[in-house]
Amino acid sequence: CGSLHTCARLADGRLRCWGDGGDGQLGDGAGQTRLTPVAVAGLSTVAHVSAGDLFTCATLADGTARCWGDGTGGALGGGPVAREFTPAQVTGLTHASGIASGSGDACAIMSDRKLSCWGSNHWGEDGSGTTAEQDTPVPVVGMTNVLSAFAGGPFACAALLNGTVSCWGNVSYGPPGPAYGATPMGIGGLTGVERISGGNVHACVLHYDGAI
């Protein structure tokens, strides 16, 4: 689910979206609000999908990624593009195995369990060590062994294979410590984490024992 739109991956690998489509985030080429699900144009082998605020991204079975909708700040990962009404390829991703879309940024988990992100990066939420806008994917500094990832509003987080969690960007709503950082910071007190998700300014984790 995004800000005002939702997408669903079907069992046959196709994708349908509905809700606000004014910025192209439904991917059907029309740029209109849809009250019932419509097919995303040209996609038939979707592996994962994640809806951001005004855009949507998906990974395909061949390891590439597509994004569509509002490209402000580089959110679509294909260079300085203002808007796409149908899926456009994310530059340089050939081994993506997961995707997370946030407010104006997105991250892709790679098959080697490293992480790459792109987008507005005002608070360092791309994890590249700078706060410069990134309109194509850049590696998150030091991120290896990523199990799952989450892109929120001004921040992003990853759950690692060792059960810990790291976050970067504006984390002023979170645990005591620095208000923001352009590289990952470990979140204390979390162990045995399997998955991470959340919203604009909050995060939640699923532990291996089923606790949330």
C-alpha positions in Angstrom: 0.0 0.0 0.0 1.2 3.5 -0.8 -0.2 6.9 0.3 -3.4 6.8 -1.6 -3.1 3.7 -3.9 -2.6 0.0 -3.5 -1.1 -2.8 -5.7 -1.4 -6.5 -5.7 0.7 -9.2 -7.4 -1.3 -12.0 -8.9 -0.3 -15.7 -8.8 0.5 -15.6 -12.5 3.0 -12.7 -12.1 0.8 -9.9 -13.3 0.1 -6.8 -11.3 -3.0 -4.8 -10.6 -3.3 -1.4 -8.9 -6.1 0.9 -7.8 -6.7 4.2 -6.1 -5.2 7.6 -6.8 -3.4 7.5 -10.2 -2.9 11.2 -11.0 0.9 10.9 -11.0 1.0 7.7 -12.9 1.4 5.5 -9.8 -1.1 2.9 -11.1 1.0 2.2 -14.1 -1.9 1.7 -16.6 -0.9 4.7 -18.7 -4.0 6.7 -18.0 -3.0 8.9 -15.1 -6.5 8.7 -13.5 -8.0 7.6 -10.3 -9.3 4.0 -10.4 -12.0 2.7 -8.0 -11.3 -0.9 -9.0 -8.0 -2.7 -9.9 -6.5 -2.1 -13.3 -3.6 -4.0 -15.0 -0.2 -2.4 -14.9 1.0 -2.1 -18.5 3.6 -4.5 -19.8 4.4 -6.5 -16.6 3.8 -10.3 -16.6 6.7 -11.7 -14.5 6.5 -9.6 -11.3 8.3 -11.1 -8.3 7.8 -8.3 -5.7 6.0 -5.0 -5.6 6.1 -2.0 -3.2 4.0 1.1 -3.4 5.5 4.4 -2.3 3.7 7.7 -1.7 3.2 8.7 -5.3 5.1 6.0 -7.2 5.4 2.2 -7.3 8.3 -0.1 -7.9 8.5 -3.8 -8.7 11.2 -6.4 -9.3 10.8 -9.0 -12.1 11.8 -12.6 -12.3 14.9 -11.7 -14.3 16.3 -9.6 -11.5 15.6 -6.2 -13.1 13.4 -3.6 -11.5 10.7 -1.2 -12.8 9.3 2.0 -11.3 6.5 4.3 -12.3 4.6 7.4 -11.0 6.1 10.7 -9.6 9.8 10.8 -10.2 10.5 13.9 -8.1 13.9 13.7 -6.5 14.9 10.6 -8.5 12.4 8.3 -7.0 12.0 6.2 -10.1 15.7 5.3 -10.3 16.0 5.9 -14.0 17.7 9.3 -14.0 16.1 12.8 -13.8 12.6 11.8 -14.9 9.6 13.9 -13.7 6.9 11.3 -14.2 6.2 7.9 -15.8 2.7 6.6 -16.4 3.9 3.1 -17.3 6.7 1.0 -15.8 10.3 2.2 -16.7 13.4 0.3 -16.0 15.6 1.2 -12.9 19.1 1.9 -14.1 21.8 -0.8 -13.5 19.8 -3.3 -11.5 20.2 -6.8 -12.8 20.1 -9.0 -9.7 17.4 -7.5 -7.6 15.5 -9.9 -5.3 13.4 -7.5 -3.3 12.1 -3.9 -3.3 10.9 -1.3 -0.8 9.4 2.1 -1.7 9.0 5.0 0.6 8.1 8.7 0.5 10.5 9.7 -2.2 13.1 7.0 -2.1 13.3 3.2 -2.8 15.7 0.4 -2.0 16.4 -2.9 -3.7 17.8 -6.0 -2.1 20.3 -7.7 -4.4 20.8 -11.4 -4.8 24.2 -11.1 -2.9 22.2 -9.6 0.0 23.7 -6.1 -0.5 21.4 -3.1 -0.7 21.1 -0.3 -3.2 18.8 2.8 -2.8 17.9 5.9 -4.8 15.7 9.0 -4.5 15.5 12.4 -2.9 18.0 11.7 0.0 17.4 15.0 1.8 18.1 13.3 5.2 20.6 10.7 3.9 17.9 8.1 3.5 19.7 6.5 0.6 22.5 5.4 3.0 25.2 6.4 0.6 27.1 8.7 3.0 25.9 11.9 1.5 22.6 13.9 1.3 22.9 14.5 -2.4 20.0 13.5 -4.6 20.5 10.1 -6.1 18.4 9.5 -9.3 20.0 6.1 -10.0 20.8 3.3 -7.5 23.8 3.6 -5.2 25.1 1.0 -2.7 24.1 1.5 1.0 27.4 1.9 2.9 28.4 -1.3 4.7 25.1 -3.1 4.1 25.6 -6.8 3.6 23.7 -9.9 4.6 20.4 -8.0 4.3 17.3 -10.2 4.9 14.6 -7.6 4.4 14.4 -3.8 3.9 11.9 -1.0 4.5 11.8 2.6 3.1 9.8 5.0 5.2 9.4 8.7 4.9 12.7 10.4 5.7 14.4 7.2 6.7 15.1 3.5 5.7 15.9 0.4 7.7 17.2 -3.2 7.0 16.9 -6.4 9.0 20.1 -8.5 8.7 20.7 -12.2 8.7 22.1 -12.0 12.2 18.8 -10.8 13.5 19.8 -7.2 14.1 18.4 -4.0 12.5 20.2 -0.9 11.1 18.5 2.4 10.0 19.6 5.6 8.3 18.2 9.0 7.4 16.1 11.0 9.8 15.6 8.8 12.9 14.6 11.6 15.2 11.4 9.8 16.0 13.2 6.7 17.1 15.6 5.6 19.8 17.7 8.2 21.6 20.8 9.1 19.7 21.7 11.2 16.6 18.7 12.8 14.8 19.9 11.6 11.4 22.7 9.9 9.7 23.6 9.3 6.0 25.0 5.8 6.8 23.4 2.9 8.7 23.2 3.0 12.5 22.5 -0.1 14.6 19.2 0.0 16.5 19.8 -1.2 20.1 17.7 -3.8 21.8 16.5 -5.7 18.7 17.6 -9.3 18.2 16.1 -12.3 16.4 14.4 -10.0 13.8 13.1 -11.7 10.6 11.2 -8.9 8.8 10.9 -5.2 9.0 8.2 -2.8 7.8 6.4 0.4 8.9 5.0 3.7 7.8 6.0 7.3 7.3 7.7 7.9 10.7 7.5 4.5 12.4 8.8 1.0 12.0 7.8 -2.5 13.1 9.7 -5.8 13.2 8.6 -9.4 13.1 10.8 -11.7 15.3 11.6 -15.3 14.5 9.4 -16.4 17.5 6.3 -14.6 16.0 6.4 -11.6 18.3 6.0 -8.1 16.8 
